[in-house]
Amino acid sequence: MTAALAAVGVLGALGACSAGADGASDVALGQEQASSDSYASEGRRDVPTNRNEEYDDSPEQPFQDVATSPLSTFASDVDTASYSNLRRQLRQGVAPEGVRIEELVNYFDYDYPAPEPGAEDPFTVTTQVADAPWAPGHQLAMIGVQATAEKPASRGNNIVFLLDVSGSMGEENKLPLLADSFALLVDRLDEGDTVSIVTYAGSDQVLADSVPGDRHRELERLLRELRAGGSTGGAAGLQTAYELASKNFVEGGNNRVILATDGDFNVGPSTPEQLTDLIEDHARSGVYISVLGFGMGNLKDSTMEAIADHGNGNYAYIDTLDEARKVLVDEFDSTMFVVAQDLKLQVELNPATVSRYRLLGYDNRRLEDEEFDDDTKDAGDVGAGHAVTAFYELVPAGDGARDDGLDYQDVDAGHSTDFLTVHVRYKRPGGGTSTEVVLPAGADTYTTHPSADFRFASAVAEFGLVASGSRNAADASPARARERAEAALGEDPYGLRSEFVSLVDAYEEIAG
């Protein structure tokens, strides 16, 4: 569980497959926030959307005054579903929904320095500050947390495939793609792994119980024989999957349920509270959950993201077999093996250099400042090789002393030239007490020649501001984002950055 808003959202989402918590967007503050007539909202006014799909609607963060709100606290997020879902929507020719800027940015790899072997902490923290491309006079701070690629697990995988075979999964881009995707994962398992398979529709069924991972033909045959039909009872399937994972628990291994669904399920006789408790209880026991979304038209994105958040897991959306290979093969270790649990970030802004700021994205990951030190507060887990990137838009402090009109509360901002200080708290896998890492971002982190990674990631963020219809987009431009991204492709071995450029083209064509 992250912020209280997310906790409320999961109850509603799981109970009735509704969208996230209701709430109007925060009122924009200042000229740079007044963009309700922006390119995003005007350009796609008449573009069709998938009306039966459901997305979280957490309000974006407006600019905060450093004098009154010097701390910004949020849980890490390594989900990537929003990006691949946006890609699917643009290829369908529909206006993107459910755009989460952090998931767009975190979809890509960046060349952050990795921890040295045997380093005290399993990650590094990198900062860079440059001018904000879409807001003249503003600055953009990029924070990167890079996890070690060293796997903490000394033993194999205990994996339960929890597969939705209800009638809504009968389309070609759902169950057939699901079977092909899981076959890719099966091919990389060996005799040290165990696989169980649970299906659910009107009722749940155990197709395999702790089958050795090297029995590829048997497992693939079970996947190929899956057929869709019936109603959807997700709670019973989750209970059975967790029971199998607990029964076959591997000390020191990766114990995980992988739920594959379009998210369109009725929780049956269980209340939302009971289902939430079930997920969180098993997460505390060391059995985590990964959620893979499939299909279109009735995708319940908000439900699946909430399940992953409460289950110490991650959420990815599979729109193609190439995406399945990326998630389940190329990024298997980072998806499955946790190196830092409950990783939280708290950024302290310096009033001597920054007057106002806002965090881009992470809208349903925000935490109360006091929750940063609370080890009972759940947050995001980071896997081996994962990176977490966050951007802050900064409004520089003006010259001279700040005049707030108060007689007794004037505070000297001091003389430090730091932009901000990053505090990171995390727990070792299985641990109950967190450790804090602190890194100041001094004046030397500012550059007029930002790295290629900064330029590309900031282009993705700028596009995300437009595609999400941000009230704080200022003069964010898809065309400028595209130009900057294309100039910062780098080696791009898998063509993912080039693909992003083509998606911006598709967006501009749809938006007109």
N, C-alpha and C positions, 0 to 999 in steps of 0.2 A: 504494500500500500504506500502511495506517495502522499500527495496533498489530500486534505479532507475533501476537496472537490472531487478528486478521483474516486475516493471511497464511496461518496454518494452516487457517482456516476455508474460504478460497477453494479450496484444493487439494482438500479433501474434498468441497466442494459441487460443484465442476466435474467431479470425477472420478467421482462416483457419485450425483450429485443428492441428496445427503444433507443433513440439517440442518447448522447450524454446529457449531463445536467443542463437544465435550462438556465438562461441568463443572458442579459443583453451585454453587448460589448461595452468596455469601459469608454467613457467619454474622452475624446482626444484632447490633449492639452498642447496648446501652442500651435504656431503656424505649421511646423514640420509634421504635425499629427493630423492636419485637416486635409484629408485626401479621399473623402467619400465619393468624389466624382473622378476618381483615379482611372487609369487605363484599365485596371483589372475589372472594376465593377461596371464601367461603361461598355468596355469592349465585348464582354461575353453575355450581355443582358438576355439575348434571345437564343443562346446556344442551349441545346437540350442537355439534360442531366438524367442520371438514373434515379428516379424518384423513390424507388423501393429500397435503396441502399441507405444505411444509417451510419452516421459519423458523429464523433464527439464534437461538441461545440464550445469548448472551454474558451473564455474570452482571452484575447491577447493582452500582454502586459503593456500598459501605457508608459510614458516616460516617468521616471521617479526622480524626486529631488534628493540629491545627495545629503543635503543638510538635515533632512528629516528621515530619510530611508537610506542610510549608507551601506546596508547589507542586502545582498541578493542571494537567495538560497534555493537550490533545486537539486533534484535527484538525477543521476546519470540516466541516459537513454541510449541504447544501442539498437533499437528497433529500426527497420528499414522499410516496413510495409508501405508507408505513404509514398515512397518514390516509385516502387514498381506498380503500385495501384494507379498513381498518376500517369505512368507510362501507358498502362492499359487503357485508361480513360481517353487519353489524347489519341491513341491509335484507333479508338472507337469513334472519334470525332465528337466527344461530349466534353462539356466544361468540367475541369477537375474539381472534385470535392474531397474533403478529408485531407487537405494539404497541411502537413506538419513540417515546418521549416527544418527543425533539427533532424528529422528522418531523411529529408532530402540531402542535407549536408553530410550526414553520417553514412550515407549509402556508399560514399567513395573513400578510397584509401588515400592517406596523406603521408608524406615522408617525415613523420616526427621521429626524433631519436628514441630508440628503444632502451629499456633499462639494461645495464651491464649484467652479465651472468652473476648470480649470487647477490644482486643489489638488495639493500634493506627493504625497499618498497617495490611492489610488483608493477610499477608504472612510472612514467616520467610526465612532467607538466611543462608545456611549452606555451609561450605567449608572444604575440606580435601585434603592434598597433600601426595603423595607417589611416589615411583619409577615407571617409565613407563615400563610395562612388555615387550614391543616390541622394546625398544630403550635403551640399556644400557647407563647409564650416564645421561639420561634424567629423568625428573619428570613429573607427571601427576596431575593436579589440577582439582578436581571435585567441581562444584558449583551447589547447589540445592536450588531452590525456591519453597517452599511449601505453597500453598494457604489454607486459612481457609475453613473448610467444611460448615460453616454457609452460608446459601443462603441469598442473599440480597433482593430477590423479596418477596413482601408481598402479592402478588396476584397470580393468576394461570397462566396457559400457553395458549398463543394464537399461535397455530402452523398451518402452511400451509404445507401440503405434496405436493411437486412439483415432479411429477412422470413421467419419460420418458417411454412412451409406444410405441416408434417407432419400426420399424421392427428389428433393431439391438438388441432389448431387448428380443427377442423371445426365447432365449435359457434358458435351465433349471436353470442355475446358475445366471440368471439375473432376469427376471420379477417374476417367481415363488418364488425365494429366497427373492426378494424385498417384495412381499406380505406377506410372512411369517415373515419377519423382522419387518415390520411396524405393524403387528398384535401384536407382543410382546410389542411394545410401546403403542398401543391403550389400552392394558389390564391394564396398570398402570395409566391411566388417570382417572379423576373423574369429577363430575358435575361442579367443579370450572374451568375446562379447556374448551377451544373451539378448534375444529379441522375443517380445510377446506382442500379440496383435489382438486388439479388441475392436469390434465394430459396433456401431449403435445406429438404430433407426427407431422403430416402435419399442424395441427392447435391445439390450446389449448382448453380444455373443463373443466368447473367447475363441479365436481361431488358432492361436499359438500361445504356449506358455513356456517361457525360458528356453527357446530353441537356440542352439549354438549359432553364433553369427556366421560361421563358415558354411552353413547349409543353405547356400544361396538359392539353389534351384527350388527347394521346398518353400522358402519364404517368397520368392518371386512368383511361384505358382499361386500361392494364396492371394497375392496382390492382384494377379491377372484375373482371378475368378470372382473378384468383387462385383456385386451388382447393386444398383440403387433401387430403393423402393420403400414406401411406408412413411410414417410420421417421424418426428425427431425427438428423442428423449435423451438429452445430453447429460443430465445429472447422474443417471444410473451408469452410463458409460464412463464418466469421470471417476466415480466411486470404484468401479471394477478395475480400471486402469491403475489407479493409485494402490489398490490392494495388491495387484500383481507386482508393481514396482517395489512395494514395501516387502513383500514376501521374498523377492529375489534380490534384495538390497545388497550392494557390493560396497563394503567398507573401502574407502579410498578411491572408489571408482566414480563414474558418471551415471547417476541414477536419474532418469528423466522420462517423463511422458511427452510424446510429441502428438499434439492434437491437430488434425487436419480437417477443415470444415469450411463451409461458406458462412458459418456463424449464425445461420437461420435455424436456431433450435429452441424448443420449448423445454424449460427446465423440469417439467413434470411435477411430481408431488413435492419436490424440495422448494423451500422458500429461497429467495435471493440471499438472505442472511446465512442460511445453512450452506448454500453453495460457496459463498465467499469464505466462510469458516473452513470448509473442506479444503479449499485451495491453499489457504494460508497455513493451516495446520500441517499439511504435507510439505509445504515449502520449508517450514521450520524443522521438519524431520530430515531434510536433505534430499527429498524427491522434488525436482523442479519440473517446470512445464515449458515447452516451446509450442507456439501456436503458428500454424501455417494456414493462410487464407487462400481459398480457391474460388474462381468463378466471378460472375458479374450479374448485375440486375437486381439481386436481393442481398448483396454483401452486407454483413453486419459488422463493419469495421470496429465500431465502438465496443461491441461485445468482446471481440477477440483481443483487442488491445487491453481491455480491463482484465481479462483472464490472465494474460501474460504478466501484467503488472503485479497482480496479487499473488502470482505463483512463482515469483523470482525467476521469471523466464524472459523470453524475447518473442517478438512478433514479426513475421515476414509474410509478404504476399507473393504467391507464386503465379505469375501470369504466363510464363513460358518454361520449357524444359531447360533452357539456358539459365534462367533464374533459379530453378531447382538445383542445378549443378553448382551454381555460385553459393547457395545457402547450405546445401546438404553435403557437398563434397569439398569445394575450395575453401569454404569458411567453417568446416565442421568443427575444428578445434575451438575457434572463437565462439561458435554458437553453443557448444556443448560443455566446455570445460571452464568453470568459473575460477578466476584468479583473485578477484576482489569483490567482496559482497557488500551490499548496502552502501555503494559509493555515492557520496553527496559532495556537492560543491557549494562553497559559500564565498562570494566575491565581495570584498570590502572596497568601496570606491573612495578615492581620496578627494575631499572637497577643495583642496588647494589646486587641483588640476582638472577636476570634472565637476560640473554643476548639476547635470542631469544625465540619466542613462536609461537604457531599457535592454532587457534580454530578448533576443530574437528567438521565437519558438519556445519549446519546453513549457507550453501553456498549461498542460495538465500534469506537469512534473514539478511545479513550484511547491516549495515547502515554507512553513513558518520559520523565521530565523532561529527560534529556540529549539526547533526540531533537529538542527544540525548536530548538536551535542547529545541528542537523545538516542542512545543505542537500541532502544526498543522500537524506534521508528524505521519501518522498512523503506528501502530505496532500491535503486537499480543495481543489478549485478553486471560485472564486466568480465568477459571471457578472454582466453589466451589470444593475444594478438589483436584484440579489439582496440579501437580508438574512439574517443568521445570528443566531439568538437562543439564549441559554443561561441557565439558572437554576441558582443555587446556594442550597441551604438551609443557613443559618448558625445555629450555636448560640453565642450571645453569651458572651464571657469573663466570669467571675465577678469580684467585687470582691476586691481584695487580691492579694498575690503568689501565684504558682502553686507548690504544694508537690508535687513529683514524687517525693520520697523519695530523690533522688540527692545525694551529697555533693560531687561534682566537676563535674557537668554543668549546674548551674543557669544559666539564660540569662535576662537581663533582657529582658522583652518590649518595653521602650521606652515612649514616651509618645505616639506617633502616634495620632490618632483616625480614620485611614483604616480602611475596612473591608477593602479589598483593592486590589491593583494589577493591571490587565490589560495583559499583553504580547501583542502580535500580530506574528507574522513572516509575510512573504509575498514572492513573487517577481513581478516584472513578467512579463507573458506572453512566453514564450520565453527568459527570463533564467535564469541559473544561481546567482545570489547573492541572498540574501534581505535584506530591510530590516525593521527592528524599529520598531514604534510602541508607546509606553507611555502609559497613562492611569490615574492613581490614582482610586479611588472614595472620596472623602473623606466626612466626617461629614455634609456637606450633601446627600449623595445619599439620605439616609434621609428618608422622608416618611410621615406618617400619612394622607395623601390621595394615593395613587398614581394615575397617569394611567389613562385608560380602556384604553389598550393594555396596561399592566401588569396591570390587573384581568382583562381578557379572556385574555391569554396565560397568566396564572397559573391561570385557571379551566381552560384546556385542559391545562396541566401537572397540575393536581389530578385531573382526570378520567383522564389518562394513568396516574397512579399507581394508581388503582383498576383500570382496564381491563387494565393489565399485571400485576396481582397483586403489586405491589411489597411487599417485606418492610418497607419504610421509609415506608409510606403514613400512619402515625400514624392520625389520625381523618379522613383524606381522604374526602370525601363527594361523590358525583355530584350530589345535590340542591343542595348548596351551590355546587358548580362551575357548575351550570346557572343558578342564581339570579344569581351574579356575572357570568357571561357575558351573560345576557340584559340586565343593567343596563349593559353596556359595549359594546353593538353598534355604536355610532357611526353613521356614514352607511351603511356596509355596502352599497355600490352593486351588488354581484353576489349579495347574499344569502347569502354563505358563512358569516358568523358566525351568522345566524339558522338556517342548516342545521345548524351544530354543536349548537345548543340542541336541535333536534329529534332529533339523534343521541343526545344524552344521555338524552332521553326514551325512545328505542328501547332503549338499554342497560338502563335501569332496568326496563323492561317484560320484557326477556329475563332479567335477573338476578333478577327477582321481589322 
